[in-house]
Amino acid sequence: MIIKDTDLDPKYQNLWKRALASADQKNWDYVINLVLPIVKENLGFMQGRMLLRTAEGEKVNAGGKKFSLGGLSLGGGLFKSGSKEPADVIAEMEENVFQKDPFNMGANTQLYDLAMKLHFPDLAAFALETIRMGHPENTKNMHKLADHYMAHDEPQKASDVYRAILKVDPRDIAANKGEKDAAAKTSIKTQGWSQEGDFRKAMKDSGEAAKLEKLNKQGMTQEEMEQFLAETIEQYNADQTNILVVKRMADLYERLDDMETDAVGVHVAAMEEGAGGIAHANAPQALELLG
């Protein structure tokens, strides 16, 4: 649904080039005049919408205006959808609301809802990011934004938002937990382990798959598991960043009922080094996610 500048009609491509030149000169009024018609006719041109909102924000700041905390109620307000298509409502909002009040919380919340009706998560995130830009201490909006990113498989962006929340309120328990979950999922996604098939593809060799199959088999004696653990520890000592080995080592410790403090420390240290800094207190959860 996202449109690139090269996909635009030639007449709009010309306007876009002129808008970029005007942005370099910080001629924000001219940028708005050039980009607005492009965005109104091309819903998915996110690059243009971002530049438009930037120009509008710069204009508001230059005028010394304060950001609005309302304007459009969640139940309706200036623009009621009625029989209009969501895209038409968005176009009207661009011209009649955002030019004067780009960080309007009510309007951007309505934009989020309309974008979700259109199944356009990038535009929905843009609406919440705009609120975040204008109201950087509104943690309720940031929680909604982080949830949105997590729901659409963008844990890295969610992690960034959770960290921003914690800067505002370090005691936010939900943000602290969310940041750890997002960090773990980011690591798994980065390594390509979000699915069983991807997990196997990410293994360094087929021997690792065989070892996991061996571990999953029932009926291993304690002596066999201890021997298997000794081999795994040797592998860990040779490469402490291999989370596959850490996972197998953790599983063996659990099965041997030998989760002593120093053993847990080994698992957590390796997770921190190889899985994007998962926190010590969240090690059990991280290991569960890797499993």
LOTOR-564370 format. One record per residue (C-alpha): x negated, y negated, z negated; residue in three letters. Coordinates in nm, 2 decimals. Layout:
! residues N
xx, yy, zz, type
X, Y, Z, Ala
...
//
This chain:
! residues 291
xx, yy, zz, type
0.00, 0.00, 0.00, Met
-0.30, -0.23, -0.04, Ile
-0.38, -0.44, 0.27, Ile
-0.73, -0.55, 0.36, Lys
-0.81, -0.88, 0.52, Asp
-0.90, -0.70, 0.84, Thr
-0.54, -0.55, 0.85, Asp
-0.38, -0.89, 0.85, Leu
-0.22, -1.05, 1.16, Asp
-0.47, -1.26, 1.34, Pro
-0.30, -1.58, 1.24, Lys
-0.33, -1.49, 0.88, Tyr
-0.69, -1.38, 0.92, Gln
-0.76, -1.73, 1.04, Asn
-0.59, -1.88, 0.73, Leu
-0.78, -1.65, 0.51, Trp
-1.12, -1.75, 0.65, Lys
-1.03, -2.11, 0.59, Arg
-0.91, -2.04, 0.24, Ala
-1.24, -1.87, 0.15, Leu
-1.43, -2.17, 0.28, Ala
-1.21, -2.40, 0.07, Ser
-1.26, -2.19, -0.23, Ala
-1.64, -2.23, -0.20, Asp
-1.57, -2.61, -0.21, Gln
-1.33, -2.56, -0.50, Lys
-1.06, -2.73, -0.31, Asn
-0.79, -2.54, -0.50, Trp
-0.49, -2.73, -0.36, Asp
-0.59, -2.64, -0.01, Tyr
-0.66, -2.28, -0.11, Val
-0.31, -2.25, -0.25, Ile
-0.15, -2.40, 0.07, Asn
-0.34, -2.16, 0.29, Leu
-0.31, -1.84, 0.09, Val
0.05, -1.87, -0.03, Leu
0.21, -1.79, 0.31, Pro
-0.02, -1.50, 0.36, Ile
0.07, -1.34, 0.02, Val
0.44, -1.40, 0.07, Lys
0.44, -1.21, 0.40, Glu
0.19, -0.94, 0.29, Asn
0.29, -0.79, -0.04, Leu
-0.01, -0.56, -0.05, Gly
-0.28, -0.82, 0.01, Phe
-0.42, -0.80, -0.34, Met
-0.74, -0.99, -0.25, Gln
-0.54, -1.28, -0.14, Gly
-0.31, -1.27, -0.44, Arg
-0.61, -1.27, -0.67, Met
-0.76, -1.57, -0.50, Leu
-0.42, -1.75, -0.51, Leu
-0.38, -1.69, -0.88, Arg
-0.74, -1.81, -0.95, Thr
-0.67, -2.13, -0.75, Ala
-0.35, -2.18, -0.94, Glu
-0.52, -2.12, -1.27, Gly
-0.80, -2.37, -1.19, Glu
-0.54, -2.63, -1.09, Lys
-0.36, -2.58, -1.42, Val
-0.68, -2.61, -1.62, Asn
-0.78, -2.92, -1.43, Ala
-0.44, -3.08, -1.51, Gly
-0.48, -3.01, -1.88, Gly
-0.16, -2.81, -1.90, Lys
-0.10, -2.55, -2.16, Lys
-0.01, -2.20, -2.06, Phe
0.35, -2.11, -2.10, Ser
0.47, -1.85, -2.35, Leu
0.80, -1.79, -2.18, Gly
1.00, -1.94, -1.90, Gly
1.16, -1.62, -1.77, Leu
1.33, -1.39, -2.01, Ser
1.30, -1.02, -1.98, Leu
1.67, -1.00, -1.92, Gly
1.67, -1.22, -1.61, Gly
1.58, -1.58, -1.62, Gly
1.51, -1.79, -1.31, Leu
1.51, -1.49, -1.08, Phe
1.77, -1.21, -1.11, Lys
1.72, -0.93, -0.86, Ser
2.08, -0.90, -0.77, Gly
2.10, -0.77, -0.41, Ser
1.76, -0.90, -0.32, Lys
1.48, -0.66, -0.25, Glu
1.19, -0.66, -0.50, Pro
0.95, -0.79, -0.24, Ala
1.17, -1.08, -0.17, Asp
1.20, -1.17, -0.53, Val
0.82, -1.15, -0.57, Ile
0.78, -1.39, -0.27, Ala
1.02, -1.64, -0.43, Glu
0.84, -1.62, -0.76, Met
0.51, -1.69, -0.59, Glu
0.64, -2.01, -0.45, Glu
0.87, -2.13, -0.72, Asn
0.71, -2.01, -1.05, Val
0.35, -1.91, -1.03, Phe
0.23, -2.23, -0.85, Gln
0.33, -2.43, -1.15, Lys
0.28, -2.17, -1.43, Asp
0.06, -1.88, -1.31, Pro
0.02, -1.74, -1.66, Phe
0.38, -1.74, -1.75, Asn
0.44, -1.43, -1.96, Met
0.80, -1.38, -1.87, Gly
0.74, -1.42, -1.50, Ala
0.44, -1.18, -1.50, Asn
0.63, -0.93, -1.70, Thr
0.91, -0.94, -1.44, Gln
0.64, -0.91, -1.17, Leu
0.52, -0.60, -1.35, Tyr
0.87, -0.45, -1.35, Asp
0.93, -0.53, -0.98, Leu
0.59, -0.38, -0.89, Ala
0.67, -0.06, -1.07, Met
1.00, -0.04, -0.89, Lys
0.80, -0.06, -0.57, Leu
0.57, 0.22, -0.69, His
0.28, -0.03, -0.66, Phe
0.06, 0.02, -0.98, Pro
-0.22, -0.21, -0.86, Asp
0.02, -0.50, -0.84, Leu
0.17, -0.41, -1.17, Ala
-0.17, -0.41, -1.33, Ala
-0.25, -0.74, -1.17, Phe
0.06, -0.89, -1.34, Ala
-0.06, -0.77, -1.69, Leu
-0.42, -0.88, -1.62, Glu
-0.28, -1.22, -1.54, Thr
-0.11, -1.24, -1.87, Ile
-0.44, -1.12, -2.03, Arg
-0.63, -1.40, -1.86, Met
-0.39, -1.67, -1.98, Gly
-0.33, -1.52, -2.33, His
-0.65, -1.33, -2.42, Pro
-0.54, -1.28, -2.78, Glu
-0.20, -1.11, -2.70, Asn
-0.28, -0.76, -2.80, Thr
0.07, -0.63, -2.73, Lys
0.02, -0.71, -2.36, Asn
-0.33, -0.55, -2.37, Met
-0.19, -0.23, -2.52, His
0.07, -0.22, -2.24, Lys
-0.21, -0.28, -1.98, Leu
-0.43, 0.00, -2.13, Ala
-0.14, 0.24, -2.13, Asp
-0.08, 0.15, -1.77, His
-0.44, 0.23, -1.67, Tyr
-0.44, 0.56, -1.86, Met
-0.11, 0.66, -1.70, Ala
-0.26, 0.59, -1.36, His
-0.59, 0.77, -1.41, Asp
-0.81, 0.47, -1.47, Glu
-0.96, 0.54, -1.81, Pro
-1.27, 0.32, -1.76, Gln
-1.05, 0.01, -1.71, Lys
-0.84, 0.13, -2.01, Ala
-1.15, 0.16, -2.22, Ser
-1.25, -0.20, -2.13, Asp
-0.91, -0.33, -2.24, Val
-0.92, -0.14, -2.57, Tyr
-1.26, -0.29, -2.64, Arg
-1.11, -0.63, -2.58, Ala
-0.83, -0.56, -2.82, Ile
-1.08, -0.46, -3.09, Leu
-1.27, -0.79, -3.04, Lys
-0.94, -0.96, -3.13, Val
-0.84, -0.72, -3.41, Asp
-1.12, -0.48, -3.52, Pro
-0.87, -0.31, -3.75, Arg
-0.64, -0.20, -3.47, Asp
-0.62, 0.17, -3.53, Ile
-0.43, 0.25, -3.20, Ala
-0.69, 0.06, -3.00, Ala
-0.98, 0.24, -3.18, Asn
-0.83, 0.58, -3.10, Lys
-0.74, 0.48, -2.75, Gly
-1.09, 0.36, -2.67, Glu
-1.23, 0.69, -2.78, Lys
-0.98, 0.89, -2.57, Asp
-1.05, 0.67, -2.27, Ala
-1.42, 0.71, -2.31, Ala
-1.39, 1.09, -2.32, Ala
-1.16, 1.10, -2.02, Lys
-1.39, 0.86, -1.83, Thr
-1.68, 1.10, -1.89, Ser
-1.48, 1.40, -1.78, Ile
-1.36, 1.22, -1.47, Lys
-1.71, 1.10, -1.38, Thr
-1.84, 1.45, -1.39, Gln
-1.55, 1.58, -1.19, Gly
-1.41, 1.81, -1.46, Trp
-1.05, 1.68, -1.47, Ser
-0.93, 2.01, -1.33, Gln
-1.04, 2.37, -1.36, Glu
-1.15, 2.39, -0.99, Gly
-1.34, 2.06, -1.02, Asp
-1.50, 2.19, -1.34, Phe
-1.64, 2.49, -1.17, Arg
-1.76, 2.29, -0.88, Lys
-1.95, 2.06, -1.12, Ala
-2.15, 2.35, -1.26, Met
-2.52, 2.36, -1.17, Lys
-2.51, 2.72, -1.06, Asp
-2.28, 3.02, -1.05, Ser
-2.46, 3.17, -1.35, Gly
-2.30, 2.91, -1.57, Glu
-1.95, 3.02, -1.46, Ala
-2.05, 3.38, -1.54, Ala
-2.16, 3.28, -1.89, Lys
-1.83, 3.11, -1.95, Leu
-1.64, 3.41, -1.83, Glu
-1.85, 3.63, -2.07, Lys
-1.77, 3.39, -2.36, Leu
-1.40, 3.41, -2.27, Asn
-1.39, 3.78, -2.29, Lys
-1.24, 3.94, -2.60, Gln
-1.42, 4.20, -2.81, Gly
-1.77, 4.06, -2.83, Met
-1.94, 4.18, -3.15, Thr
-2.10, 3.93, -3.39, Gln
-2.44, 4.05, -3.29, Glu
-2.37, 3.99, -2.92, Glu
-2.24, 3.64, -3.00, Met
-2.54, 3.56, -3.21, Glu
-2.77, 3.67, -2.93, Gln
-2.56, 3.46, -2.68, Phe
-2.59, 3.16, -2.92, Leu
-2.96, 3.20, -2.94, Ala
-2.99, 3.19, -2.56, Glu
-2.75, 2.89, -2.55, Thr
-2.96, 2.70, -2.81, Ile
-3.27, 2.75, -2.59, Glu
-3.08, 2.60, -2.30, Gln
-2.97, 2.31, -2.51, Tyr
-3.32, 2.24, -2.63, Asn
-3.44, 2.23, -2.26, Ala
-3.16, 2.00, -2.15, Asp
-2.97, 1.81, -2.42, Gln
-2.75, 1.62, -2.17, Thr
-2.58, 1.93, -2.02, Asn
-2.23, 1.92, -2.17, Ile
-2.15, 2.26, -2.03, Leu
-2.41, 2.41, -2.26, Val
-2.29, 2.19, -2.55, Val
-1.93, 2.32, -2.49, Lys
-2.05, 2.68, -2.49, Arg
-2.26, 2.63, -2.80, Met
-1.97, 2.47, -2.99, Ala
-1.73, 2.75, -2.89, Asp
-1.98, 3.01, -3.02, Leu
-2.03, 2.83, -3.35, Tyr
-1.65, 2.81, -3.39, Glu
-1.62, 3.18, -3.32, Arg
-1.90, 3.27, -3.56, Leu
-1.72, 3.05, -3.82, Asp
-2.05, 2.87, -3.87, Asp
-1.96, 2.50, -3.83, Met
-2.20, 2.36, -4.08, Glu
-2.28, 1.99, -4.10, Thr
-2.61, 2.02, -3.91, Asp
-2.44, 2.22, -3.63, Ala
-2.17, 1.96, -3.59, Val
-2.44, 1.69, -3.58, Gly
-2.60, 1.87, -3.29, Val
-2.28, 1.88, -3.09, His
-2.19, 1.52, -3.15, Val
-2.54, 1.40, -3.07, Ala
-2.53, 1.58, -2.74, Ala
-2.18, 1.45, -2.66, Met
-2.30, 1.09, -2.72, Glu
-2.60, 1.13, -2.49, Glu
-2.42, 1.32, -2.21, Gly
-2.06, 1.21, -2.22, Ala
-2.06, 0.84, -2.23, Gly
-2.10, 0.77, -2.60, Gly
-1.81, 0.95, -2.76, Ile
-1.80, 0.85, -3.12, Ala
-1.92, 1.08, -3.40, His
-1.58, 1.08, -3.58, Ala
-1.41, 1.19, -3.26, Asn
-1.63, 1.49, -3.18, Ala
-1.36, 1.76, -3.24, Pro
-1.13, 1.57, -3.00, Gln
-1.40, 1.53, -2.75, Ala
-1.48, 1.90, -2.76, Leu
-1.12, 1.98, -2.72, Glu
-1.10, 1.76, -2.41, Leu
-1.40, 1.93, -2.26, Leu
-1.24, 2.26, -2.32, Gly
//
